[in-house]
């Protein structure tokens, strides 16, 4: 007998798929004016750490991205406390990643009428917390 699939409408399939999504507290920053590579240096330092330690690392990290990510982690903590009724002491950073955003292309004039391209890269940064 052949493989029999129950025909499901696209919207119903999406509804079922979205119902499976995890309900972990998270925060996302879109269009951050930080290249992905530079954001990942900071994200790698805090991945898997508990929230208190992560905020300490971010407070004393000299990179520009650390200030932006610190705000994002604080937002995720607030989401966890207000929306999911979780305690901040028990939270840790389960996932954090940055993905490429759009690139602003600029022109830098050079000698003898030439023009060099300058790419001002953006990223989308996501932080997901979980309870220990």
C-alpha positions as CSV (number, residue, x, y, z in Angstrom):
1,X,0.0,0.0,0.0
2,X,1.3,3.4,-0.9
3,X,2.2,6.1,1.6
4,X,-1.1,7.8,2.5
5,X,-1.0,11.5,3.7
6,X,-3.9,13.2,5.2
7,X,-4.5,16.4,3.2
8,X,-4.1,19.4,5.5
9,X,-4.6,23.0,4.5
10,X,-1.6,25.3,4.7
11,X,-3.0,27.5,7.5
12,X,-3.9,24.5,9.7
13,X,-0.4,23.1,9.1
14,X,1.1,26.4,10.2
15,X,-1.2,26.6,13.2
16,X,-0.1,23.2,14.4
17,X,3.6,23.9,13.7
18,X,3.4,27.2,15.7
19,X,1.7,25.5,18.6
20,X,4.8,23.3,19.0
21,X,7.1,26.3,19.4
22,X,8.8,26.5,22.7
23,X,7.6,29.1,25.2
24,X,11.0,30.0,26.4
25,X,11.4,33.8,27.1
26,X,13.4,35.6,24.5
27,X,14.3,38.9,23.0
28,X,15.2,39.9,19.5
29,X,17.0,42.9,18.1
30,X,16.5,43.5,14.4
31,X,18.7,45.7,12.3
32,X,21.5,46.3,14.9
33,X,24.3,48.3,13.3
34,X,26.8,45.7,14.3
35,X,28.4,43.2,11.9
36,X,27.6,39.6,12.7
37,X,31.2,38.7,13.3
38,X,31.7,41.4,15.9
39,X,28.4,40.5,17.7
40,X,29.4,36.8,17.8
41,X,32.6,37.6,19.8
42,X,30.4,38.9,22.6
43,X,27.7,36.3,22.2
44,X,30.2,33.4,22.5
45,X,31.4,34.8,25.8
46,X,28.0,34.6,27.4
47,X,26.4,31.5,25.8
48,X,25.4,29.0,28.5
49,X,26.2,31.2,31.4
50,X,23.6,32.2,34.1
51,X,22.0,35.6,33.7
52,X,23.9,37.3,36.6
53,X,27.3,36.2,35.3
54,X,26.4,37.1,31.7
55,X,25.4,40.7,32.8
56,X,28.7,41.0,34.7
57,X,30.7,39.9,31.6
58,X,28.8,42.3,29.4
59,X,29.2,45.2,31.8
60,X,33.0,45.0,31.7
61,X,33.5,43.9,28.1
62,X,35.1,46.8,26.1
63,X,33.4,46.0,22.8
64,X,30.5,48.2,21.5
65,X,28.3,45.2,20.9
66,X,28.4,44.3,24.6
67,X,26.4,47.4,25.5
68,X,23.7,46.6,22.9
69,X,23.6,42.9,23.9
70,X,23.4,43.8,27.6
71,X,20.2,45.7,26.9
72,X,18.9,42.8,25.0
73,X,19.6,40.3,27.8
74,X,17.9,42.7,30.3
75,X,14.9,42.8,28.0
76,X,14.7,39.0,27.9
77,X,14.9,38.8,31.7
78,X,12.0,41.3,31.9
79,X,10.0,39.2,29.4
80,X,10.7,36.1,31.5
81,X,9.5,37.8,34.7
82,X,6.4,39.5,33.3
83,X,5.2,37.1,30.7
84,X,6.3,33.7,31.9
85,X,6.4,34.3,35.7
86,X,9.9,33.0,36.0
87,X,12.5,34.0,38.7
88,X,15.6,35.8,37.4
89,X,17.9,33.9,39.7
90,X,17.2,30.6,38.0
91,X,17.6,31.8,34.4
92,X,20.5,31.1,32.1
93,X,21.2,31.9,28.4
94,X,20.1,28.8,26.5
95,X,20.6,30.2,23.0
96,X,22.1,33.4,21.5
97,X,22.9,34.0,17.9
98,X,23.3,36.7,15.3
99,X,22.2,36.4,11.7
100,X,23.0,38.7,8.7
101,X,20.8,41.7,8.2
102,X,20.7,44.1,5.2
103,X,23.9,45.8,4.1
104,X,24.2,49.6,3.6
105,X,26.5,50.2,0.7
106,X,28.4,53.5,0.7
107,X,31.1,54.9,-1.6
108,X,34.5,56.2,-0.5
109,X,36.2,58.4,-3.0
110,X,39.8,57.5,-3.8
111,X,42.7,58.8,-5.9
112,X,42.5,59.3,-9.6
113,X,38.7,59.3,-9.8
114,X,38.3,55.8,-8.3
115,X,35.6,54.9,-5.8
116,X,35.8,52.1,-3.2
117,X,32.7,50.4,-1.8
118,X,32.2,50.5,2.0
119,X,29.8,47.9,3.4
120,X,28.0,48.9,6.6
121,X,26.7,45.6,7.8
122,X,23.7,45.0,10.1
123,X,22.6,42.0,12.1
124,X,19.6,40.5,13.8
125,X,20.5,39.3,17.3
126,X,18.4,36.8,19.3
127,X,18.8,35.8,23.0
128,X,16.7,32.9,24.4
129,X,16.7,32.2,28.1
130,X,15.7,29.0,30.0
131,X,15.2,27.9,33.6
132,X,17.7,25.7,35.4
